[in-house]
């Protein structure tokens, strides 16, 4: 079939699209990002730094100041070194471009995305040493903890720890393993439900009934997930390490998980005795998690090397490492694009629909339906793309009957002995009983192994069942005594043009009222006064306006109090604000920790 020109046109179009995409997305000039496969670039969005309001920056500053204070004693030592190395400061939300200028010095990069992306994509980014940063930031009312990923969680949580070489290696290796993990249709449905709930919980003025319904939907899908897939189990290991991991000893662990480092509420709560501490082993994969609430137990690793040991233990159980009929069965069950690799190295990528197990219980035949491509070493074989194999692919697996040498290892003489000579008719009978009979038109070898034999006028049978007929066209027979590996996705994803499952539902962007915009103006005025160290005389008037029009505020009064105490001025107004904040705690118990922590931190500051 004349498919190469069409494929070339598509690739040229893809290249043009990629160049346009890079300009449109304003991508940082970073080699890691440039080398990302196309299917991952679909998730990237512009950070739109100007979207962050003065209140957003104030939220960032408050959390980071609290983190610096609390985590100095309770976080892994590399955390603070990492903040500096990754370009993450206290005073304002970091720019992705600024972060990339520094990250590339340690071999990493960062991109912005819209909220939760599928776990498989998240992990694959890690394999390419690219951090995924959710562009949004939590609202002030969720300052302690947000169920949705945000830039505080991603940038202030994930980024600093990669300064540790052993941990960075673990993160990258986890990504490589995760990119190959088999998932299920139910995994995708649960992911969508969780994403929907996180969006609702972080959105302003969400309907409580809608939130309750979304919570019930997540709970139902979690309880009815069935046998957990590889991805489901691996996601749990990711959660209990990368997101919520502790390190050290059970009695005095330190924090390294991003979810804890970025949550001023849970970082303090997690170290209390009522949160059970468990030694981290592969058994952590049996503990499901709830992203919308604080965790009842956490796992403690003695060091970062141990994380890799557990990861190795898990990956040894995966279809990627085991192959065989059980792994092919996983590919069929997932109902998504996956790859079966033959012992010859030939990789068949598509949606696997069926397999034949022979009378001995051995895998005898595999079949895909729809678009399929063939690859070797993760590169598509010329002429064997999805245009050529658009209707699916099928082929035997196993050894030839009465042949001591595996077919993939046969030299020219042995192939000739089996009748496999271009231009001649051959009949191959496998130990399984599968029979391939046709005219040999081509033999493809790579690195001394026979990978593909093309037949014309071909008939394929298994006992009385006809698997391929001559009028169906040419028959490309994959060669290999067994399937040595099965993994998620296409081997050459870009050539396959595999679409990523990008969620349709987007995070909700806040539209601010005039009143809210004026409040943001007040936050900006206070920031300017603090940074420029001038205009202190305006603070009493701003405080008065807050009392009159925004009496529910607590963070901006705290910032004004900070300036007055730091500068050692206007103690009368400072006393009023402190009294106000203490009364706010009495009225609203939910503010107690934030206000108490803020006042405590001010108490440590000496006047200028």
N, C-alpha and C positions, 0 to 999 in steps of 0.2 A: 504494500500500500504506500502511496506517495504522501507521507505525512510530514516529512522533515521541513519543507518550506512553511507549512502552517505552524509548526512548532517554533521555527525561527522567528516568524512574524509575531507570535505571541510573546516570545522572550524579548524581542525588541520593544514591543509595546510595554512589557513589564518594566524594562529598564527605563523607558521614558517616564512611565508612571512613577517609578521610584525616585527619579530626579525631581519631578514636580512635587512629589510628596515631601521630600527633604526640605525643599524651599517653603512649601506651604506650612509644614510643621515647625519650621525654624529650629531644626535639629542641631544640637551642639556638635562641634567638629571633634568627634571622638571616634577613634578607630573601632572600639567595641560596638558602638551604635551603628557605624557604617556597615559592619560585618553581620549585623542581625539579619536572619532570614526574613523574607517578605511577610510570612504569616504572622510573625511577632510584631512587625512594624504597624500592623493594623490597629493595635491597641493604643499606640502613642497619640497623645493629644498635646496641644500647646499649653504651657503652664499659665499663660496670661497673667503675668505677675501683677499687673495693674488691678486685677480683680480683688486683691486682698485689701480689706478696709483697715483703717486704724484700729478698730476693735479686734480684727483678726490678728494684727501684729501684737496687740496688747495681750491677747490670749496666749500667743506663742511665747512672749516674754515672761508672762507669769509662770507658765508651766516649766520653761527652761530654768528660770531662777530657782523654782522649788526643786527641780531635779538636781541642779548643781549642789544645792544645800543638802538634800536628803541622800542622793546617790553617792556622794563622796565617801560615805561610810558603808553603803550597802550594794553598790554596783561593782562589777568586775573592774579591775584596775585599768584595763585597756579602754574603758568607755570614755574617759576624759581625754586621754591621748587621742582617741579616735575622733572626738568632736573637733579637735584642732586640725587633725590630718584631713578630715573630709569637708572642711570649710563651713561648719555649722556653728553659728554664733547664738548669743542669747537675745540680742536686742530686736531682731526682726526675722521674719520668715526668709529662709534662704532661696536664692535663685537657682534654678536647675543649671543654668549656664555657669554660674559661679562654682557650684558644686562640682561640675564636670571638669572645670579647669584644675581642680585640686585632686579629684578622684583619679584622674588619668595618671597621676604620679604614682599611685599604688596599683595601677592596672585595672581599675574599675570605671564604671560610668553610671549615669542615672537618666531615666526618662520619666515623663509625666503620663499618668493614665487616669481614667475616669472610674474611681471607686474600686470595688472588688473586680479582679479579672479571674478567669478560671484557674484553678490550682496548677494545672499542667502548664499553662502559659507562664504563670508566675515563676514556677520552678525552672522552666527552660530559659527564661531571662537570666536566672542565676548562673546557669551553665555557661552563658556567654559573658559572665561577669558584668552584668547590668542590673542595677537596683531599680525596682519599680516604685515610683513615688506617686501616691494618690495626690492629685493637685489640690483638692479641697482641704479646708481646715475646719475642725469642730466648732460648733457654736459655743458661745459663752456659757449657756446653760448645761452643756455637756463637757465642761472644761476638765473634770476629773477623769472621765472615761467616755469614749464614744464607741458604739457598736460598728461604726463604719470606718474603713481605713482612711486616714487623712495624712497630711504632710508631717504633722507632729509624730505620728506613729512610724511613718516610713523613714523620714529624714533623721529625726532625732532618736529613733529607736533602732532601725536596721543599720543605717550607714556607719555609725561610729565603731561598732564591734568588728567590722571587716578590717580594721587596722591590725587586728591580730592575725598573723599569717596562718596559724593552724585553723582558726575559725573560718577565715576566708576560703581556705581549701575545702573545709567541710561544706560551706555554702555552695561552692561551685560544684563539688561532687554530688551534693544532694540534687542540684539542678539537673545534672546529667542523668542521674537515676530517675528522677521524677519525669523527665521528658520521655522516658521509655515505659513508664508505668501504665498498665491497662486500666481503663476506667469503664464505667457502665452508663447506660442511659439514665438510670436513677441518680447517679452521681451528678449529672448535668442538671437534672430537675431539682435536686436539693440545692445545688449551687445557685440556681436562679431564684429559688425561694429565699435563701439566706441573703442574697444580694438585695432582693426586693425589701425584705424586712429591715436591713441596715439602712437603706435609702429612706424608708418611711420614718425610722427612729431618729434620723439625723435631720430630716426635713422640718422646717418650721410649720407649726399649726397643723400637724398631721391629725387626721380623724382617729380618735382612740379606738373606735370600732374597727377601722381598717387595720390598725396596728395589731389589735388582738387577733383578727382573722389571719394576718400574716404570720403571727407567732404560732398559731394553731397549725398553719400549713407547714411551717418548718418542723414543728414537733411531729406531725404526722409522717412527713417524708423521712425524718431521721429514724423513726420507729419502724418504718416499712422499707428500709433500704435493702433488706435481704442480706445475703452473704456479702460482706464488704469487699469491694474490688481492691486491686493493688493500690490504685490511686487513693481510695478512701483510707486505707491503712497507712499509706505513706504520708498523707495529709495530717494524720494524727501525730506521727513522729515529728513532722515539721512543726506542728502546733506546740508540742511539748518541749521543743528545743529552740528553734529559731524564734518563735513567738513568745513562749512562756517558760523558757528554760532558766534553771538555777544551776550554779556551779560551786563546787567546793565540798563541804561536809554537810551532813543532814542537820546538824545542830546549829551551824552558822554558815548557811549558804550565801552566795552573792548572786546578784541579778545580772543576766546577760540577754534575756529574751526581749525582743523589741516591744511586745505588747505590754510588758511590765515597765520597761524603761520609759515608755511614753505615757503611762497612766499614773498621774500623781496620786490617785486614789488607791489603785490596786498595788502599786509598788510598795506602799507602806503596809497595806492590809495583807499582802501575800506572805510576809515574813512572820506573821503572828501564828501562835500555836494551833489555832483552829483550822488553818489551811494545812492539810496533811502533806508531808514531804516524803517522797518515795525515791529510792535509788533508780536512776535511769537505766533501763534495759530494753530489750526488744519488746517486752511485755507492754510497754507504753502504747503500742499499736492497738491494744484491746480497750483503750480508754477513749470513748467518744468525747467531743467537746462542744460547748455552746458558746458561740462568739458574742452573744448579746448580753452576757452576764459574767461576773467574776468567777474564777475557777475554784472548785472545792478541794483540789489537790494539785500539786506541782511535782515535777521530777528533777532530781539533782544529779548532774554528771560530775564525776571527780575532776575532769579536765576536758579540753576540746578534742584531744586525741581519741578519747572514749566514744565521742559522738561518731567518728568515722568507723570505729569498730562495730558499733551497732548498725550503722548504715550498711556496712559490708555484709553483716549477718542477714539483714533484710533483703538486700539485693540478690543474695544467693538463692533466695526462694522465688524470685520473680520469673515470669515467662521469658523475659529478656535473657536470663542466664540458663534456664532449664530447657527450653524448647519442648519438643515432643507433642503428643496428641492433646494432653491436658492444656498446654499453652495455646494450641490452635483452637481448642474449644473456647478459651477465654476470648480469643479474637472474634469468633463467631458471635458470642454472647454480647460483646460490646456494641455491635451494630454500627461501628464507625470505622474509619480508615485505620488500618494497622498493617504491619509488615511481618511476613514469615521469611526467615532466612534459611536457605538450604545449606547443607554441608559443603557445597561447592563455593559458597559465598554469594550466590545469586539471591537477590532480595526481591520479593514479590509484594507489592503494596496495593491495597484496595480494601473493599469491604468484603470480608470473608463470609460466605453464606452457607457452606457445606463442607463436609469431609467424609471420607470413607475409612472405616476401620476394618481391617480384613479379619478372616476367620481365626487368626492367631492373636487378635487383639492389638495388632500393630497398625500405625498410621499408614494408609495406602494411597490417599488421593486428597488434594485440597482444591477448593474452588472459590473464586470471587465472583461478584456480580457488579456490573457497571464499570466505571472508569478504573483502570489498573495500569500501573507501570512497573517496569523491571529495572533494577539498579544493581550496581556492584560498588561496594565501599561508599555507599550513600550518594552515588552519582548515577543518574539515569543512563541506561544503555542507549546508544544512538538507535533511533528507529523503534524503540519500545516504550513510547510514551502513552499517555492516556487517550490520545487520538487514535493510535493504532489498536490498543486494547480497550476500546471504548465499551465493549459489550461483556467484559469480564475475562477471566483467565482461569484455566484449570490444568492440573498436571499431576502425574504420579509422584510418590515419595517412596524410596526404598531401594533395595538391591535387585539386580537382575538374577533370575533363576540360573543356577549352575554357573555362576561367575564368581571366582574368588576375589576379583578386584572390583572395588566400587566403581561405578560407571564414571564418576567425576574424576577418578584418578587413572583412567585408561589412557595409554599412549596411542599413537596412530595405528600401531600393529594390533593392539587389543581392540580398538574401535573397529578396525577392518574385520577382525575375527567375529565381531557381533553383527557385521553387515552394515555398520554405520560408515558409509562412504558416500560423499556427495555425488549425486547422479544415479545412485542405486537404490533399490527397494530394500527396506529393512523391517524386521519384525522383532520387537523387543518384548520379552515376557518377564514380568517382575515376580518376585517371590510371593507377592500378595495375590497374584492372579490377574492384575491389570496387564492388558496387552495393547501395545502401540504398533500399528502396522501402517507404513506409508513410504513415500519416496523422499529420501534425504536431500534437502535443498540447502542446508547450511549448518555449520557447527561453530559455536562460539566458545572460545577458551580464554581464560584470564589467569595469569600467573601459574600456568601449568595444570589448571583444572578445567575440565569440560563443564560448562555451565548451561548451555542451551543448545538443543538440536531442533532445527526447523524441518517439518515434514509437509509435503504436498500430498494430495489424494490420500488423506490419512483417516484411519478409523481407530478409535480407542474404545476398548470394552473392559468391563469388569464382570466376570461370569457371564450372565445373559443380558446385562445392562449395557446399552450403548452410551458412552460418555462423550464421544465426538464423532461427527460424520464428515465425509469428504466434501460435501457441498457447503459446509460452514466456512470454508476457506483454509488458509494455512494453519498448521498446528505447531505452536512453539512449545516444546516440552522442556520444562525446567529439569535440571539434573542435580541429584543429590540423594544420598542414602537416608538422610533424615533431616528434620527441621531442627536446627540447632538453637534458634532464637526466635522469639515472637515479641514484638514491642509496638507501642502505640504510635500512630501516625505513619506517614509515608517515609521511606528511607531518604528520598530526595524530595522534600516538601515543596520547594520552590518549583521544581520541574513538574511535580504532580499538580501544582497550583491548588494545593489543599487549602480550602477556606478555613480560617480559624472561627471557632464559635464565639463571635463577639456579641455580648449581650445587647439587646435592643433597648432595654430600659436604661435611661441615663440618670445620673444623680440630679437632684433638684437644685437649681440655682436660686438663691434668695434674691427677691426683688425688694429693695429697701424703700420704705415710705419717706416722705419729707422729714418727718419727725426723727426717724432713725438716721437719716443722713446728717441731720443737725447734731445728733449725739456723736456720730463719728467725727464730726468737725471738732467737737470738744475734746475727744480722745487725741486728735492730731495736734491740737493746740498744746495740750499737756505734754505730749511727746516732744514737740518743738522746744518747749521751755526747758525740759529736762536735758535734751541733747545740746542745746545752744547755751545753756546756763545763763539765760537772760529772760526777762519778762516775768520774774517771780511775783511782781505786784499784781499780775492778772489772776493768780490762783484763787484768792478769796472770792472774786466775782464768778469764776467758773464753778467753785464750790456752791455758791449761792444759787446759781442757775440749776445745778444738779438737784439741789433740795427742792426747788420749785417745780421742775418739769420732769425730772428723772429720779424720783425718790427710791425706785427699786434697784438702782445701780449700787454695786459694791466694789467693782474692780477699779473704776476711775477714781472714786474717793480714796481708795488704797494707794493709787499711783500719786495722787496729790499729796497724801500724807507722807509718802516716801520722800518726795522732794523737800517738803517742809522739814522733816526730821533730818535728812541728809545735810541740808543747808543750815540747820539750826536756827530757823526763823519762824516767826509768827506762831508761837506756841498756843495762842488762844484758838486760832482756826484749827491747828493740829489736834488740840484737845477735843474740839467739837466733832471733828471727823472720826477720831478714835471712839468717842462715845456713841456716835451714830452707828459705826460698824458693829460695836458690841450689842447694841439694841437690835440690829438687823438679824443677828444670830438668834436672839430671843424670839423674834417674830417668825423666822424661817430657819428651822433646825438643819435643813439640807445645806445651808451655807456655812455651817459651823466650821468644818474642816478647812475650807478655802480661806475664810476670813482669819481664823486662828493661825493658820500656817503663814498667811501674809503678814499678820501683826508680829508673829514670832520672828520672822525673817527681818522685819524692820528693827526689832529689838536688838538684833546682832550688829546693826549698822551704827557706826560712830558718826557724829556730825562732822561736816567738812571743816 
